[in-house]
Amino acid sequence: MAEQTLILVGNDKGGTISTLRLDGEKLSEVAVTEVGVGCSTFAIDRDRDLVYCAVKDPEPAIVTLSLDRATGELTEIARRPVDDPLAYIGITPHALLGASYHGGWGASWQRVDGVVGPEVTRFENRNVHAAVPDPLNRNAYFTSLGDDLIAQFSIGTEGELIELSEPKVKLTPGIGPRHLVLSDDDRHAYLLTEFTGEVIRFDRSEGGRLSRAEDVWFYDGSSGIQNSAYGWDPRKDHQIWGADLALAGGGRWLLCTERTESTVGAVELTPKGHLSDHVVLSKVEAQPRSLTVAPGGDLVVVVGELSDHAGLYRLETDGRLTELDRIHTGKGPNWVRFA
């Protein structure tokens, strides 16, 4: 765990990345790096200690930073402009994947020795929200919140995106597919919906094609919270506002954030990786936009957009999150990952 004790927090409104250190069950701040307002997503190349961060100002760009693990300092070494701000960056050994929510496109860029090259492939869908490679970096999946689908590709040797024989998985209209995670064994994909508070599991074929299997809600149905829709303000009318998800507890739990009620729903998985109906809710930081799980699977960090804090929690064997520590970050934290 010694090499995995750094945590990076992207502070969207503050334009900074906070570097935190985890020491046992305590968090401390070790560095703050100015990168630009809108630093709402990043991906980490741990082999090269490089961080690729998307920013909006002074212009939309992918910023490449070098991470000093001894001090936590981040040093900018390159900046590649893009047409529109990115909502998500995914990484493979030879490519970066990007999703532009407001631009309505997904893309890939080749990486050579860590350097982000020109754009290789671009496709268009409305409100593309996530760009996720599978664990073996053979396939890439892009969620389109506006078109209610998942675009699925294989990844070529030059970083190009090649449509699968079934290029799109169409979903129920109006659910708002948002973020996606893949199981370590390459057999399952789990999708979180923004407007209906569902997790949907998909079986994966050997070629990477997704087939819908089952779904479950990850919010409190007795609280009176209702489905939302694109363009609505979920805070105003107490509506569902799903955000992020992560596997935890050695693959036993799927953790899902819901921003309106500031909860994490822990969905218990069966030994085969299927969804169960057992969901445990825990109150966390206000408006939890992102979360990350430490190697080992039982320590969880959640950042709250409205709290300007990161909270450290222990995932208990029954699915509850127990708060261990919390620390102030920059303004509007909405992305967090173990480095």
C-alpha positions in Angstrom: 0.0 0.0 0.0 3.0 2.3 0.4 3.0 3.3 -3.3 -0.8 3.7 -3.3 -1.2 6.3 -0.5 -1.6 9.4 -2.7 -5.0 10.6 -3.6 -5.8 13.2 -6.3 -8.9 15.4 -6.1 -10.0 17.6 -9.0 -11.6 20.8 -7.7 -13.7 21.9 -10.7 -14.7 25.4 -9.6 -11.4 26.2 -7.9 -9.3 25.1 -10.9 -6.9 23.0 -8.8 -5.9 19.5 -8.1 -5.4 18.6 -4.4 -2.9 15.9 -3.6 -3.8 14.1 -0.4 -1.9 11.4 1.5 -3.5 8.5 3.3 -1.7 7.5 6.4 -3.6 4.7 8.1 -7.1 6.1 8.6 -6.1 9.8 8.3 -6.0 12.2 5.4 -3.5 15.1 5.0 -3.0 17.6 2.2 0.6 17.5 0.8 0.3 19.7 -2.4 -2.1 21.9 -4.4 -1.6 22.5 -8.2 -3.2 25.1 -10.3 -4.4 23.6 -13.6 -7.4 25.7 -14.7 -11.1 26.0 -14.0 -13.2 23.0 -15.0 -10.6 20.3 -14.0 -13.4 17.8 -13.8 -11.8 14.6 -14.9 -8.4 13.0 -15.0 -6.7 9.7 -15.7 -3.4 8.4 -14.3 -0.6 6.5 -16.0 1.0 4.9 -12.9 3.9 3.3 -14.8 5.1 6.8 -15.9 3.7 8.8 -13.0 1.7 11.0 -15.5 -1.7 12.6 -14.9 -3.9 13.6 -17.8 -6.4 16.3 -16.7 -9.2 17.9 -18.7 -9.8 21.7 -18.1 -12.1 24.3 -19.5 -10.2 27.6 -19.0 -8.4 29.4 -20.4 -9.5 27.1 -23.2 -10.6 23.4 -23.3 -7.6 21.2 -23.2 -6.0 18.0 -22.0 -3.2 18.9 -19.6 -0.3 16.4 -19.0 1.3 16.6 -15.6 4.2 14.8 -14.0 3.6 13.4 -10.5 6.3 13.5 -7.9 5.3 10.7 -5.5 7.6 11.8 -2.8 6.2 15.4 -2.5 2.8 15.0 -4.2 3.7 17.9 -6.5 2.3 18.0 -10.0 4.2 19.7 -12.8 2.6 20.6 -16.1 4.6 19.3 -19.1 2.2 19.6 -22.0 -1.2 21.0 -22.9 -3.3 19.8 -25.9 -6.3 22.0 -26.9 -9.6 20.2 -27.7 -12.7 21.6 -29.3 -15.0 21.2 -26.3 -14.6 20.5 -22.6 -14.3 16.8 -21.6 -16.5 15.1 -19.0 -14.4 11.9 -18.8 -10.9 10.7 -19.7 -10.0 7.0 -20.0 -6.5 5.6 -20.5 -4.9 2.6 -22.2 -1.2 1.9 -22.6 -1.2 3.5 -26.1 -4.2 5.8 -26.2 -6.4 8.3 -24.3 -10.2 8.1 -24.6 -12.3 11.2 -24.1 -16.1 12.0 -23.7 -17.4 15.5 -24.4 -20.8 16.0 -22.8 -21.4 19.5 -24.2 -19.7 18.9 -27.5 -21.6 15.7 -28.1 -18.7 13.5 -29.2 -16.3 10.8 -28.1 -12.7 10.5 -29.3 -9.4 8.8 -29.0 -5.8 10.2 -29.1 -2.7 8.1 -29.6 -0.1 8.2 -26.8 3.6 7.6 -27.6 6.0 7.6 -24.6 3.3 9.3 -22.6 2.8 12.2 -25.1 -0.7 12.9 -26.3 -0.7 13.0 -30.1 -3.3 14.2 -32.6 -6.9 12.9 -32.4 -7.2 9.5 -34.1 -11.0 8.8 -34.1 -14.1 10.8 -33.3 -17.8 9.9 -33.4 -20.9 11.9 -32.4 -23.7 11.2 -29.9 -25.5 13.5 -27.7 -24.1 14.2 -24.2 -21.4 11.6 -24.2 -20.6 11.2 -20.5 -18.0 8.4 -20.0 -15.2 6.8 -22.0 -14.1 3.5 -20.4 -11.6 0.8 -21.6 -11.9 -2.7 -20.4 -9.3 -4.1 -18.0 -7.3 -5.7 -20.9 -7.5 -2.6 -23.1 -9.1 -4.4 -26.0 -12.5 -2.6 -26.0 -13.8 0.9 -25.2 -17.3 1.9 -24.1 -18.8 5.4 -24.4 -22.1 6.2 -22.6 -24.4 8.7 -24.4 -26.8 10.3 -21.8 -28.7 12.2 -24.5 -29.2 9.3 -26.9 -29.7 6.6 -24.2 -27.1 4.2 -25.5 -23.6 2.7 -25.1 -21.3 2.9 -28.1 -18.9 -0.1 -28.1 -15.6 -0.4 -29.9 -12.5 -2.4 -30.2 -9.2 -0.4 -29.8 -6.7 -0.6 -32.6 -2.9 -0.6 -32.3 -2.8 3.1 -33.2 -5.4 4.0 -30.7 -8.2 4.0 -33.3 -11.8 3.1 -32.3 -13.3 0.3 -34.4 -17.1 -0.3 -34.2 -18.1 -3.7 -33.0 -20.6 -5.8 -35.1 -23.3 -4.3 -32.8 -22.0 -0.7 -32.6 -24.6 0.6 -30.1 -26.5 -0.9 -27.2 -29.8 0.9 -27.1 -31.3 1.5 -23.6 -34.6 2.6 -22.2 -35.4 6.2 -23.3 -35.0 8.8 -20.5 -32.9 6.8 -18.1 -29.7 8.9 -18.6 -26.8 6.4 -18.9 -23.9 8.1 -17.1 -20.9 6.2 -15.8 -19.7 2.6 -16.4 -17.3 0.2 -14.7 -16.0 -3.2 -15.8 -15.3 -6.2 -13.6 -11.7 -7.3 -13.2 -12.5 -10.7 -14.7 -13.7 -9.0 -17.9 -17.1 -10.7 -17.7 -19.4 -7.9 -16.6 -20.1 -4.2 -17.1 -22.1 -2.1 -14.7 -23.9 1.0 -15.8 -25.3 3.8 -13.5 -28.2 5.9 -14.7 -28.4 9.6 -13.7 -32.2 10.1 -14.0 -33.7 6.9 -12.7 -31.1 5.7 -10.1 -30.6 2.3 -11.5 -27.5 0.1 -11.9 -27.7 -2.2 -14.9 -25.5 -5.2 -15.3 -24.4 -6.4 -18.8 -22.8 -9.7 -19.7 -19.7 -9.3 -21.9 -18.9 -11.6 -24.8 -15.4 -12.6 -25.7 -15.4 -9.9 -28.4 -16.6 -7.3 -25.9 -20.3 -7.0 -26.9 -22.6 -6.1 -24.1 -25.9 -7.8 -23.4 -28.3 -6.5 -20.7 -28.8 -8.8 -17.8 -30.5 -7.3 -14.8 -30.9 -4.0 -12.9 -31.6 -2.7 -9.4 -32.3 0.7 -7.8 -29.7 2.3 -5.6 -31.7 5.0 -3.8 -34.3 5.0 -1.0 -37.7 4.5 -2.6 -39.5 5.5 0.6 -38.0 9.0 0.7 -40.3 10.5 -1.9 -37.5 11.1 -4.4 -38.7 11.0 -8.1 -37.2 10.3 -11.5 -35.5 13.3 -13.2 -35.0 14.3 -16.8 -32.5 16.2 -19.0 -32.6 19.9 -18.3 -34.4 19.6 -15.0 -33.0 20.8 -11.6 -33.1 17.7 -9.4 -32.2 19.8 -6.3 -35.3 22.0 -6.7 -37.9 19.2 -6.9 -36.2 16.4 -5.0 -35.3 14.2 -8.0 -32.8 11.5 -8.6 -29.3 12.6 -9.5 -27.0 9.7 -9.9 -23.3 10.3 -10.5 -20.5 7.8 -10.0 -19.9 4.2 -9.2 -17.0 1.9 -8.2 -16.4 -1.8 -7.3 -15.3 -2.4 -3.7 -14.9 -5.0 -1.1 -13.0 -7.4 -3.3 -15.8 -7.3 -5.9 -18.6 -8.0 -3.3 -20.1 -4.5 -3.5 -20.9 -1.9 -6.1 -20.9 1.6 -4.7 -23.2 4.3 -6.3 -23.4 8.0 -5.5 -26.7 9.9 -5.5 -26.3 13.7 -5.2 -29.8 15.0 -4.2 -29.9 13.0 -1.0 -26.1 12.8 -0.6 -26.0 9.0 -0.3 -23.8 6.1 -1.4 -25.8 3.0 -2.2 -23.9 -0.2 -1.7 -25.4 -2.9 -4.0 -24.3 -6.4 -3.0 -23.1 -8.6 -5.8 -23.4 -12.4 -5.9 -20.3 -14.6 -6.1 -20.9 -14.7 -9.9 -20.9 -10.9 -10.1 -24.7 -10.5 -10.6 -26.7 -7.8 -8.9 -28.7 -8.6 -5.8 -31.7 -6.7 -4.3 -29.7 -6.0 -1.2 -28.8 -2.3 -1.1 -27.3 -0.5 1.9 -27.5 3.3 2.0 -25.0 5.6 3.8 -25.0 9.4 4.2 -21.8 11.0 2.9 -20.4 14.4 1.8 -23.0 16.9 0.4 -23.7 16.3 -3.3 -21.2 13.4 -3.8 -20.1 13.7 -7.4 -17.2 11.1 -7.3 -15.7 8.4 -5.3 -12.7 6.1 -5.4 -11.7 2.8 -3.6 -8.3 2.0 -2.2 -6.4 -1.1 -3.3 -7.8 -3.8 -1.0 -11.3 -2.5 -1.4 -12.4 -1.5 2.1 -11.3 2.2 2.2 -13.4 4.7 0.2 -12.9 8.4 -0.5 -15.9 10.5 -1.5 -15.8 14.1 -2.6 -18.8 16.5 -2.1 -19.4 19.3 -4.6 -21.3 21.3 -2.0 -19.2 20.5 1.0 -15.7 21.3 -0.5 -14.5 18.3 1.5 -13.2 14.8 0.9 -14.5 12.1 3.3 -12.6 8.9 4.1 -14.9 5.9 4.9 -14.4 2.3 5.8 -16.6 -0.2 3.9 -18.0 -2.5 6.6 -18.8 -6.2 5.9 -22.5 -5.4 5.9 -22.2 -2.6 3.3 -22.3 0.4 5.6 -19.8 3.2 5.2 -18.3 4.4 8.5 -16.6 7.8 8.4 -13.0 7.8 9.5 -11.8 11.3 8.5 -12.6 14.3 6.3 -10.5 17.1 4.9 -11.1 20.4 3.1 -10.1 20.5 -0.5 -10.5 23.2 -3.1 -13.8 24.6 -4.4 -16.3 22.2 -6.0 -14.4 18.9 -5.9 -15.9 16.5 -8.4 -13.3 13.9 -9.3 -11.1 11.7 -7.0 -8.8 8.8 -7.7 -6.0 6.9 -5.8 -2.8 7.7 -7.6 
